[in-house]
Amino acid sequence: MVKVRLARAGAKKRPFYRVVVSNSRSPRDGRFIEQIGTYDPKANPAAFMIDAGRLQHWISVGAQTTDTLRRLILKHKPEAPAAG
């Protein structure tokens, strides 16, 4: 099964995460298929960037997001620009 999840990449006491698409059997920080974004929880405010097109592609072909990543996507969803 393919999962979209966070992979830790930061130093000790300085967490930084990559949003990756990987096989669910791979280790958390191990081999991945594609990197589609980043998450920096130490930035003020927390910096979350993701390629929405690639995320949509992977979900459409059956990839599942983890609970944590799903929460981050909903929390940091970009608002639609105001019409007018």
C-alpha positions as a Markdown table, in Angstrom:
| # | Residue | x | y | z |
|---|---|---|---|---|
| 1 | Met | 0.0 | 0.0 | 0.0 |
| 2 | Val | 1.2 | 3.5 | -0.8 |
| 3 | Lys | 1.0 | 6.2 | 1.9 |
| 4 | Val | 1.5 | 9.9 | 1.9 |
| 5 | Arg | 3.3 | 10.7 | 5.2 |
| 6 | Leu | 5.8 | 12.8 | 7.1 |
| 7 | Ala | 9.5 | 11.8 | 7.1 |
| 8 | Arg | 11.7 | 13.5 | 9.7 |
| 9 | Ala | 14.8 | 15.2 | 8.4 |
| 10 | Gly | 15.9 | 17.7 | 11.1 |
| 11 | Ala | 18.7 | 17.7 | 13.6 |
| 12 | Lys | 18.3 | 16.9 | 17.3 |
| 13 | Lys | 15.8 | 19.2 | 18.9 |
| 14 | Arg | 15.2 | 20.9 | 15.5 |
| 15 | Pro | 12.4 | 18.9 | 13.8 |
| 16 | Phe | 11.9 | 19.4 | 10.1 |
| 17 | Tyr | 9.7 | 17.1 | 8.0 |
| 18 | Arg | 9.4 | 16.2 | 4.3 |
| 19 | Val | 6.0 | 15.2 | 3.0 |
| 20 | Val | 6.7 | 12.0 | 1.0 |
| 21 | Val | 4.9 | 9.3 | -0.9 |
| 22 | Ser | 6.3 | 5.9 | 0.1 |
| 23 | Asn | 5.5 | 2.2 | 0.4 |
| 24 | Ser | 3.9 | 1.6 | 3.8 |
| 25 | Arg | 6.5 | -1.1 | 4.5 |
| 26 | Ser | 9.4 | 1.3 | 4.2 |
| 27 | Pro | 10.9 | 2.8 | 7.3 |
| 28 | Arg | 9.6 | 6.3 | 8.3 |
| 29 | Asp | 12.9 | 8.0 | 7.2 |
| 30 | Gly | 13.8 | 5.5 | 4.6 |
| 31 | Arg | 13.2 | 5.0 | 0.9 |
| 32 | Phe | 10.4 | 7.0 | -0.7 |
| 33 | Ile | 8.8 | 7.3 | -4.1 |
| 34 | Glu | 8.4 | 11.1 | -4.3 |
| 35 | Gln | 8.8 | 14.2 | -2.1 |
| 36 | Ile | 5.8 | 16.5 | -2.5 |
| 37 | Gly | 6.2 | 19.0 | 0.3 |
| 38 | Thr | 7.8 | 20.2 | 3.6 |
| 39 | Tyr | 6.7 | 21.0 | 7.1 |
| 40 | Asp | 8.6 | 23.1 | 9.6 |
| 41 | Pro | 6.9 | 23.1 | 13.0 |
| 42 | Lys | 9.5 | 25.4 | 14.6 |
| 43 | Ala | 8.8 | 28.3 | 12.2 |
| 44 | Asn | 6.5 | 31.0 | 13.6 |
| 45 | Pro | 3.9 | 30.4 | 12.4 |
| 46 | Ala | 4.5 | 26.8 | 11.3 |
| 47 | Ala | 5.5 | 26.6 | 7.7 |
| 48 | Phe | 3.6 | 23.9 | 5.7 |
| 49 | Met | 4.1 | 23.7 | 1.9 |
| 50 | Ile | 2.7 | 20.9 | -0.3 |
| 51 | Asp | 2.2 | 20.4 | -4.1 |
| 52 | Ala | -1.6 | 20.1 | -4.2 |
| 53 | Gly | -1.5 | 18.8 | -7.7 |
| 54 | Arg | 0.8 | 15.9 | -6.9 |
| 55 | Leu | -1.1 | 15.2 | -3.7 |
| 56 | Gln | -4.4 | 15.0 | -5.7 |
| 57 | His | -2.7 | 12.7 | -8.2 |
| 58 | Trp | -1.4 | 10.2 | -5.6 |
| 59 | Ile | -4.8 | 10.2 | -3.8 |
| 60 | Ser | -6.6 | 9.5 | -7.1 |
| 61 | Val | -4.4 | 6.4 | -7.7 |
| 62 | Gly | -5.1 | 5.0 | -4.3 |
| 63 | Ala | -2.5 | 6.4 | -1.9 |
| 64 | Gln | -3.7 | 7.1 | 1.6 |
| 65 | Thr | -2.6 | 10.0 | 3.9 |
| 66 | Thr | -1.7 | 9.4 | 7.5 |
| 67 | Asp | -3.9 | 10.9 | 10.2 |
| 68 | Thr | -1.3 | 13.5 | 11.1 |
| 69 | Leu | -0.8 | 14.7 | 7.6 |
| 70 | Arg | -4.6 | 14.8 | 7.0 |
| 71 | Arg | -4.9 | 17.2 | 10.0 |
| 72 | Leu | -2.0 | 19.4 | 8.7 |
| 73 | Ile | -3.6 | 19.6 | 5.3 |
| 74 | Leu | -7.0 | 20.7 | 6.8 |
| 75 | Lys | -5.4 | 23.2 | 9.2 |
| 76 | His | -3.2 | 24.8 | 6.6 |
| 77 | Lys | -5.6 | 24.7 | 3.6 |
| 78 | Pro | -5.1 | 27.9 | 1.6 |
| 79 | Glu | -8.3 | 30.0 | 1.6 |
| 80 | Ala | -9.9 | 30.8 | -1.7 |
| 81 | Pro | -9.2 | 34.4 | -2.9 |
| 82 | Ala | -12.0 | 36.9 | -2.3 |
| 83 | Ala | -14.1 | 37.5 | -5.4 |
| 84 | Gly | -14.7 | 41.0 | -6.3 |
